[in-house]
Amino acid sequence: MLAGSLMLAGSTMLAGCDRRPDTGAVIVSAIGSAPRLADASRVALDTPARLMMDSTAQGLVRFDAAGQIEPGIAERWIVIDNGMSYIFRLREGDWGDGTPVTAEQVVAMLQRQIGGAIAAGGSHHDSRNPLAPFLTAIDEIVVMTPQVIEVRLSRPRPDLLKLFAQPELALLRLRPSGGTGPFRIAQRGRAPLLRPAFDPGQADPDDQRGARPQEDVRLIGERAARAIARFANRDSDLVSGGSFVDWPLLATADVAPASVRVDPAVGLFGLAIVRRDGFLADAGNRAAVSEAIDRTALTTAIASAWDPADRILPDILDSASLPQVPAWTLLTQDERRVAARRRVAAWTGGPITVRIALPVGPGATLLYAQVAASLMAIGITPVRVGIDDAADLKLVDAVAPYDSARWYLATACVTCGDAAQAALEAAREAPTLAERGVRIAAADAAMNEDVAFIPLARPLRWSLVAARLRQWQANSRAWHPLNRLRADTN
């Protein structure tokens, strides 16, 4: 795999290649816009905003350096009633201005993010939080004591904590703005300085109040090219949020191989079929487009060790059956192309043009070149459009927030047929884990038959990491909390 090969190459390099001094604040360049605190129920969060939220406004739980669950606002929790109830005890804390955290506030904030008056049994209001569709099993959230809340489910969800750990479910007080994260904002601006917060649960409060410069983090949001140049010039310690879009830029930078770190990210990377008319109205024709694409050539053109993918599910996960595999995977690439060309030749509806929505960047240009070559080889004319423009195919590049096959299938179903949508809904409403596995398997089969998504690979996520950040770890969530970069941060 790409991650393994690059880590192996990096391990052969001397740590001394990174000459960034081990003093002063940690400088982090996150690829995206200027960092900001934002309500995830209203606006989408890019990498700088996600880091800002995770650092200053954590959720009930959070991810550690390895992508595992650790306490956040909740200091401990138990799961009872066969997984139908999660009880959280909140730690002592404040919103950054001395105002104590209460269970009522936490419940109200969770309800805002999830999108409904859950505790009152009312109807859901609209929430733009991308995790809201995967939290519908939450029946209600109630206050048990001033420091204890209970999350009651209508259906068991064993991966619920992984959703609560996502930055989109960080609990932010809106007015005045504040959070309980491991950092406070010491200096505001386009590149805020974050300083470790006083934690009343730690043994040495006097020592905590005397902040040391190396514990601070300066968070910068900028374009990948500027972030890479800053790191190559040894003016930063970390570049976070790299994807396939900007991977080719690394070849032009003077960065030691030991600094290039690739996550074993799990998730979806492929083309969702977003318009199902004309040639793409027929599942057999959609399959022809999928089988025509040379995935090995595509991934190799961008990153030589990037593994291609030909199915939606990477593993069995919580499905009752092995992942569905398209029938054409038994054919060679030449045989696939011949079959796809025959399908196009049989089309009587006139010339076929397919618009492909992609982001801007050198990796996306290389991807388009490979997809376009494959489509032109079978008689289809491709047209590249912007990621938000009207299109027939649209790139989906997403890391899975938790390990459920339903996330993969639902995320791939941007525009699905009625049968696939019904199967996905049945899986969502399964009353038991055993029945859920059976229904997910049925949904996988329905999606495979519907051909609503063209898998290409798994998400490519990379970082540039200075040697002083000894606690940084690659992980399947591709998430690296700013308080888990150095051993001396909180």
C-alpha positions as CSV (number, residue, x, y, z in Angstrom):
1,M,0.0,0.0,0.0
2,L,1.0,3.6,-0.5
3,A,1.2,4.4,3.2
4,G,3.3,1.4,4.0
5,S,5.8,1.9,1.2
6,L,6.3,5.6,2.0
7,M,6.7,4.9,5.7
8,L,9.3,2.3,4.9
9,A,11.2,4.7,2.7
10,G,10.9,7.4,5.3
11,S,12.3,5.1,8.1
12,T,15.6,4.7,6.2
13,M,16.3,8.5,6.4
14,L,18.0,10.1,9.3
15,A,15.9,12.2,11.6
16,G,18.6,14.8,11.4
17,C,17.4,15.7,7.9
18,D,14.7,17.7,9.6
19,R,16.6,20.7,10.9
20,R,13.6,22.6,12.4
21,P,14.7,23.5,16.0
22,D,12.9,21.8,18.9
23,T,12.0,25.2,20.4
24,G,9.1,27.6,20.3
25,A,5.5,27.1,19.3
26,V,4.6,24.3,16.9
27,I,3.7,25.8,13.5
28,V,0.9,23.9,11.7
29,S,-0.2,24.6,8.1
30,A,-3.6,23.1,7.4
31,I,-4.6,23.0,3.7
32,G,-7.7,25.2,3.3
33,S,-9.0,28.6,4.3
34,A,-8.2,30.6,7.4
35,P,-9.0,28.8,10.6
36,R,-12.3,29.7,12.2
37,L,-14.8,28.5,14.8
38,A,-18.0,27.5,13.0
39,D,-21.3,25.7,13.7
40,A,-21.2,22.5,11.8
41,S,-25.0,22.3,11.7
42,R,-24.9,25.4,9.5
43,V,-21.7,25.4,7.5
44,A,-19.3,22.8,6.1
45,L,-15.9,22.6,7.9
46,D,-12.7,22.3,6.0
47,T,-9.4,21.0,7.5
48,P,-8.4,24.2,9.3
49,A,-11.9,24.7,10.7
50,R,-12.0,21.1,11.8
51,L,-8.7,21.4,13.6
52,M,-9.8,24.7,15.2
53,M,-13.0,23.1,16.5
54,D,-11.3,19.9,17.7
55,S,-8.7,22.0,19.5
56,T,-10.9,24.5,21.3
57,A,-14.4,22.9,21.3
58,Q,-14.2,19.2,21.8
59,G,-17.1,16.7,21.8
60,L,-18.2,14.2,24.4
61,V,-15.2,12.1,23.4
62,R,-12.3,12.8,21.0
63,F,-9.6,10.9,19.0
64,D,-6.1,10.4,20.3
65,A,-3.0,10.3,18.1
66,A,-3.7,6.8,16.9
67,G,-7.3,7.5,16.0
68,Q,-8.7,5.8,19.2
69,I,-11.3,7.1,21.5
70,E,-10.3,9.1,24.6
71,P,-12.3,11.3,27.0
72,G,-13.4,14.8,25.9
73,I,-16.1,16.7,27.7
74,A,-17.1,13.3,29.2
75,E,-14.6,11.9,31.6
76,R,-16.1,8.4,31.5
77,W,-19.1,6.5,30.1
78,I,-20.9,3.2,30.2
79,V,-23.0,1.4,27.6
80,I,-26.1,-0.5,28.9
81,D,-29.3,-2.1,27.8
82,N,-27.6,-4.2,25.1
83,G,-26.1,-1.1,23.5
84,M,-29.3,0.9,23.5
85,S,-28.2,3.5,26.1
86,Y,-25.0,5.5,26.5
87,I,-24.5,7.3,29.9
88,F,-21.8,10.0,30.0
89,R,-20.4,11.6,33.1
90,L,-19.1,15.1,32.2
91,R,-15.8,16.3,33.6
92,E,-15.4,19.5,35.5
93,G,-14.8,22.3,33.1
94,D,-15.8,25.7,31.7
95,W,-16.4,27.3,28.4
96,G,-13.1,29.2,28.4
97,D,-14.4,32.2,30.4
98,G,-15.0,30.5,33.8
99,T,-18.7,29.6,33.1
100,P,-19.1,26.0,34.1
101,V,-20.3,23.3,31.7
102,T,-23.7,21.9,32.6
103,A,-25.5,18.8,31.3
104,E,-28.4,21.0,30.0
105,Q,-26.0,23.0,27.8
106,V,-24.4,19.9,26.5
107,V,-27.7,18.3,25.6
108,A,-28.9,21.5,23.8
109,M,-25.7,21.6,21.8
110,L,-26.0,18.0,20.8
111,Q,-29.6,18.5,19.7
112,R,-28.5,21.4,17.5
113,Q,-25.9,19.4,15.7
114,I,-28.1,16.3,15.3
115,G,-30.9,18.3,14.0
116,G,-34.0,18.0,16.2
117,A,-35.8,18.6,19.5
118,I,-34.9,15.0,20.5
119,A,-35.5,15.2,24.2
120,A,-38.9,16.8,23.6
121,G,-39.8,14.2,21.0
122,G,-40.4,17.0,18.5
123,S,-39.8,17.2,14.8
124,H,-36.3,17.6,13.5
125,H,-35.1,20.9,12.2
126,D,-32.7,21.0,9.3
127,S,-29.1,20.5,10.1
128,R,-26.3,20.6,7.6
129,N,-24.0,18.6,9.8
130,P,-22.7,15.8,7.5
131,L,-23.0,13.3,10.4
132,A,-26.7,14.0,11.1
133,P,-28.0,11.3,8.7
134,F,-26.0,8.7,10.6
135,L,-27.3,9.6,14.0
136,T,-31.0,8.9,13.4
137,A,-30.9,6.0,15.8
138,I,-30.7,8.5,18.7
139,D,-34.2,8.5,20.2
140,E,-33.5,11.1,22.9
141,I,-30.8,12.8,24.9
142,V,-31.7,13.5,28.5
143,V,-30.2,15.2,31.6
144,M,-29.9,12.7,34.5
145,T,-28.0,15.0,36.9
146,P,-26.1,18.3,36.5
147,Q,-23.1,16.3,35.3
148,V,-24.6,13.2,33.7
149,I,-26.4,12.8,30.4
150,E,-28.0,9.7,28.8
151,V,-28.2,9.1,25.0
152,R,-31.0,6.7,24.3
153,L,-31.2,4.8,21.1
154,S,-34.0,3.2,19.1
155,R,-31.6,0.8,17.5
156,P,-28.1,-0.3,18.6
157,R,-25.1,1.5,17.2
158,P,-21.8,0.1,18.5
159,D,-19.7,2.8,16.6
160,L,-21.6,5.7,18.1
161,L,-18.5,7.0,20.0
162,K,-16.5,7.3,16.8
163,L,-19.2,9.7,15.5
164,F,-19.2,11.7,18.7
165,A,-15.4,12.1,18.4
166,Q,-15.6,13.8,15.0
167,P,-14.9,17.6,15.0
168,E,-18.3,18.1,13.5
169,L,-19.8,17.1,16.8
170,A,-17.5,19.3,18.9
171,L,-19.6,21.2,21.3
172,L,-19.3,25.0,20.8
173,R,-21.1,27.6,22.8
174,L,-22.2,30.2,20.3
175,R,-22.8,33.3,22.4
176,P,-20.4,34.2,23.7
177,S,-18.3,31.8,21.7
178,G,-16.4,29.2,23.7
179,G,-15.5,25.5,24.1
180,T,-13.8,23.1,26.4
181,G,-11.1,21.8,24.2
182,P,-7.5,21.2,25.1
183,F,-6.5,24.7,23.8
184,R,-7.6,28.3,24.2
185,I,-7.1,31.0,21.7
186,A,-4.2,33.1,23.0
187,Q,-4.0,35.3,19.9
188,R,-6.8,35.8,17.3
189,G,-6.4,36.5,13.7
190,R,-5.9,34.7,10.4
191,A,-3.3,32.5,12.0
192,P,-4.4,32.1,15.6
193,L,-2.1,31.1,18.4
194,L,-3.5,28.3,20.5
195,R,-2.3,27.7,24.1
196,P,-3.0,24.6,26.3
197,A,-6.0,25.1,28.5
198,F,-5.9,24.7,32.3
199,D,-7.2,21.2,33.1
200,P,-8.6,21.0,36.6
201,G,-8.4,17.2,36.4
202,Q,-4.6,17.3,36.3
203,A,-2.4,17.1,39.4
204,D,-0.2,20.2,39.0
205,P,-2.5,23.2,38.2
206,D,0.3,25.7,39.1
207,D,2.6,24.1,36.6
208,Q,-0.1,24.2,34.0
209,R,-0.7,28.0,34.4
210,G,3.0,28.6,33.5
211,A,2.6,27.9,29.8
212,R,5.8,27.0,28.0
213,P,6.3,28.3,24.4
214,Q,6.8,24.9,22.9
215,E,3.3,23.8,24.1
216,D,1.7,26.6,21.9
217,V,0.4,25.9,18.4
218,R,0.2,28.4,15.6
219,L,-2.5,27.3,13.2
220,I,-2.3,28.6,9.6
221,G,-4.8,27.9,6.8
222,E,-3.3,28.1,3.3
223,R,-3.0,26.6,-0.1
224,A,-1.1,23.4,-0.4
225,A,1.7,25.0,-2.5
226,R,2.3,27.6,0.2
227,A,2.1,25.0,3.0
228,I,4.6,22.8,1.3
229,A,7.0,25.7,0.5
230,R,6.8,26.8,4.2
231,F,7.7,23.3,5.4
232,A,10.5,22.9,2.9
233,N,11.9,26.2,4.1
234,R,11.8,24.8,7.7
235,D,9.3,27.5,8.8
236,S,6.7,25.1,10.0
237,D,6.5,21.7,11.7
238,L,3.4,20.1,10.1
239,V,1.4,20.2,6.9
240,S,-2.0,18.6,7.5
241,G,-4.9,17.8,5.2
242,G,-3.1,16.7,2.1
243,S,-5.1,14.7,-0.5
244,F,-4.6,13.3,-4.0
245,V,-5.4,16.8,-5.4
246,D,-2.0,18.2,-4.2
247,W,0.1,15.0,-4.0
248,P,2.0,15.8,-7.3
249,L,3.3,19.1,-5.7
250,L,5.5,17.1,-3.4
251,A,7.7,16.0,-6.3
252,T,8.7,19.6,-6.9
253,A,9.6,20.4,-3.2
254,D,12.8,19.8,-1.3
255,V,11.3,17.7,1.5
256,A,13.0,14.8,3.0
257,P,11.2,11.5,2.4
258,A,11.2,10.8,6.1
259,S,8.9,13.9,6.5
260,V,6.2,12.6,4.1
261,R,3.7,10.6,6.0
262,V,0.7,8.8,4.5
263,D,-2.3,7.6,6.4
264,P,-3.9,4.2,5.9
265,A,-7.1,6.0,5.4
266,V,-10.4,4.1,4.9
267,G,-13.3,5.6,3.0
268,L,-14.6,6.2,-0.5
269,F,-12.8,7.6,-3.6
270,G,-14.7,7.3,-6.8
271,L,-17.3,8.9,-9.2
272,A,-20.9,9.1,-8.1
273,I,-23.4,9.0,-11.0
274,V,-25.5,12.1,-10.3
275,R,-27.6,12.2,-13.5
276,R,-29.4,9.1,-14.7
277,D,-30.7,10.1,-18.1
278,G,-29.6,9.4,-21.7
279,F,-26.9,6.8,-21.9
280,L,-26.6,6.7,-18.1
281,A,-30.2,5.9,-17.5
282,D,-29.5,2.2,-18.0
283,A,-27.6,0.2,-15.3
284,G,-25.8,-1.8,-18.0
285,N,-24.5,1.4,-19.6
286,R,-23.4,2.8,-16.3
287,A,-21.5,-0.5,-15.7
288,A,-19.8,-0.1,-19.1
289,V,-18.5,3.3,-18.0
290,S,-17.2,1.8,-14.8
291,E,-15.5,-1.2,-16.4
292,A,-13.8,1.0,-19.1
293,I,-11.8,2.9,-16.6
294,D,-8.2,1.7,-16.2
295,R,-7.9,2.0,-12.4
296,T,-4.3,0.9,-12.2
297,A,-3.2,3.4,-14.8
298,L,-5.2,6.1,-13.0
299,T,-3.7,5.6,-9.5
300,T,-0.2,5.0,-10.8
301,A,-0.3,8.3,-12.8
302,I,-0.9,10.2,-9.5
303,A,1.0,8.1,-6.9
304,S,2.9,5.0,-7.9
305,A,2.0,2.9,-4.8
306,W,-1.6,4.0,-4.6
307,D,-3.9,0.9,-4.6
308,P,-7.0,1.0,-6.9
309,A,-10.4,-0.2,-5.8
310,D,-13.2,-1.9,-7.8
311,R,-15.9,-2.2,-5.1
312,I,-17.7,0.1,-2.7
313,L,-17.0,-1.8,0.5
314,P,-13.3,-2.3,1.5
315,D,-14.1,-5.3,3.8
316,I,-17.1,-7.1,5.3
317,L,-17.4,-4.6,8.2
318,D,-20.8,-5.0,9.7
319,S,-22.4,-6.6,6.6
320,A,-23.6,-10.3,6.8
321,S,-21.9,-11.0,3.5
322,L,-18.6,-10.4,1.8
323,P,-18.5,-7.2,-0.3
324,Q,-20.2,-7.3,-3.7
325,V,-17.9,-7.3,-6.7
326,P,-18.9,-6.2,-10.2
327,A,-19.0,-9.1,-12.7
328,W,-16.5,-7.4,-15.0
329,T,-13.7,-7.8,-12.4
330,L,-13.1,-11.3,-13.8
331,L,-12.1,-9.8,-17.2
332,T,-8.8,-8.3,-18.2
333,Q,-8.6,-4.6,-18.8
334,D,-8.6,-5.2,-22.6
335,E,-11.7,-7.4,-22.4
336,R,-13.5,-4.9,-20.2
337,R,-12.8,-2.2,-22.8
338,V,-14.0,-4.3,-25.7
339,A,-17.3,-5.1,-23.8
340,A,-17.8,-1.4,-22.9
341,R,-17.1,-0.3,-26.5
342,R,-19.7,-2.8,-27.7
343,R,-22.2,-1.3,-25.3
344,V,-21.5,2.2,-26.6
345,A,-21.7,1.1,-30.2
346,A,-25.2,-0.3,-29.6
347,W,-26.5,3.0,-28.3
348,T,-28.9,4.7,-30.7
349,G,-29.4,7.9,-28.9
350,G,-26.7,9.9,-30.6
351,P,-23.2,11.0,-29.5
352,I,-22.5,10.5,-25.8
353,T,-21.0,13.3,-23.7
354,V,-20.3,12.8,-20.0
355,R,-19.6,15.8,-17.7
356,I,-17.2,15.0,-14.8
357,A,-17.1,17.2,-11.8
358,L,-13.7,17.5,-10.2
359,P,-11.9,19.8,-7.8
360,V,-9.1,22.1,-8.9
361,G,-5.5,20.9,-8.6
362,P,-2.7,18.9,-10.3
363,G,-3.9,15.5,-8.9
364,A,-7.4,16.1,-10.2
365,T,-6.0,17.1,-13.6
366,L,-4.0,13.8,-13.8
367,L,-7.2,11.9,-12.7
368,Y,-9.2,13.6,-15.4
369,A,-6.7,12.8,-18.0
370,Q,-6.8,9.1,-17.2
371,V,-10.6,8.9,-16.9
372,A,-11.0,10.9,-20.2
373,A,-8.6,8.6,-22.0
374,S,-10.5,5.5,-20.9
375,L,-13.9,7.0,-21.9
376,M,-12.6,8.3,-25.3
377,A,-11.3,4.8,-26.0
378,I,-14.8,3.4,-25.9
379,G,-16.5,6.3,-27.8
380,I,-17.6,8.6,-25.0
381,T,-16.7,12.3,-25.0
382,P,-15.7,13.5,-21.6
383,V,-16.0,17.1,-20.4
384,R,-14.4,18.4,-17.2
385,V,-16.5,20.8,-15.0
386,G,-16.1,22.3,-11.6
387,I,-16.9,20.2,-8.5
388,D,-20.1,22.2,-7.8
389,D,-21.2,22.5,-11.5
390,A,-23.9,20.5,-13.1
391,A,-22.5,17.1,-14.1
392,D,-23.1,13.5,-14.9
393,L,-20.4,12.1,-12.7
394,K,-19.0,13.7,-9.5
395,L,-16.0,12.8,-7.5
396,V,-16.5,11.6,-4.0
397,D,-13.4,11.7,-1.8
398,A,-14.3,11.0,1.8
399,V,-12.7,9.3,4.9
400,A,-15.1,7.1,6.7
401,P,-16.0,8.6,10.1
402,Y,-16.8,5.2,11.5
403,D,-16.6,1.5,10.5
404,S,-20.0,0.6,9.1
405,A,-20.8,-0.7,5.7
406,R,-23.9,1.4,5.7
407,W,-21.8,4.6,5.7
408,Y,-20.1,3.5,2.5
409,L,-23.3,2.6,0.8
410,A,-25.2,5.7,1.9
411,T,-22.3,8.0,0.9
412,A,-22.0,6.3,-2.5
413,C,-25.7,6.7,-3.1
414,V,-25.7,10.3,-4.3
415,T,-28.4,9.4,-6.8
416,C,-29.7,5.9,-6.6
417,G,-32.6,3.9,-8.0
418,D,-35.7,3.2,-5.9
419,A,-34.7,-0.4,-5.0
420,A,-31.2,0.7,-3.7
421,Q,-32.7,3.5,-1.7
422,A,-35.3,1.2,-0.2
423,A,-32.6,-1.3,0.8
424,L,-30.5,1.4,2.4
425,E,-33.5,2.7,4.4
426,A,-34.3,-0.9,5.5
427,A,-30.7,-1.3,6.7
428,R,-30.9,2.0,8.7
429,E,-34.1,0.9,10.4
430,A,-32.9,-2.6,11.3
431,P,-34.0,-3.3,15.0
432,T,-31.0,-5.6,15.8
433,L,-27.4,-5.8,14.8
434,A,-27.9,-9.3,13.3
435,E,-30.8,-8.0,11.2
436,R,-28.8,-4.9,10.3
437,G,-26.0,-7.1,8.9
438,V,-28.4,-9.0,6.7
439,R,-30.1,-5.8,5.4
440,I,-26.7,-4.1,4.8
441,A,-25.7,-7.1,2.7
442,A,-29.0,-6.8,0.7
443,A,-28.3,-3.0,0.2
444,D,-24.8,-3.8,-1.0
445,A,-26.2,-6.2,-3.6
446,A,-28.8,-3.6,-4.6
447,M,-26.1,-0.9,-5.0
448,N,-24.0,-3.2,-7.0
449,E,-26.9,-4.0,-9.4
450,D,-27.9,-0.3,-9.6
451,V,-24.3,0.8,-10.5
452,A,-24.8,4.2,-8.8
453,F,-21.1,4.6,-7.9
454,I,-17.8,4.0,-9.7
455,P,-15.1,3.0,-7.2
456,L,-11.6,4.0,-8.2
457,A,-9.3,3.8,-5.1
458,R,-9.3,4.5,-1.4
459,P,-8.8,8.1,-0.1
460,L,-5.2,9.3,-0.3
461,R,-4.3,11.4,2.8
462,W,-0.8,12.7,3.5
463,S,1.0,15.0,5.9
464,L,4.4,16.6,6.2
465,V,5.7,16.0,9.7
466,A,8.8,17.4,11.4
467,A,10.9,15.1,13.6
468,R,10.0,17.1,16.7
469,L,6.4,16.0,16.5
470,R,7.2,12.6,18.0
471,Q,3.6,11.8,19.0
472,W,2.2,12.1,15.4
473,Q,0.8,8.7,14.3
474,A,-0.7,7.6,11.0
475,N,-4.2,6.2,11.4
476,S,-7.2,5.0,9.5
477,R,-9.2,8.2,10.3
478,A,-6.4,10.4,8.9
479,W,-7.0,12.7,11.9
480,H,-4.2,14.3,13.9
481,P,-5.3,16.3,17.0
482,L,-3.1,19.3,17.7
483,N,-2.7,18.3,21.3
484,R,-1.3,14.9,20.3
485,L,1.7,16.1,18.3
486,R,4.3,16.4,21.1
487,A,4.7,14.4,24.3
488,D,4.6,17.5,26.4
489,T,1.2,18.8,25.2
490,N,-2.0,18.2,27.1
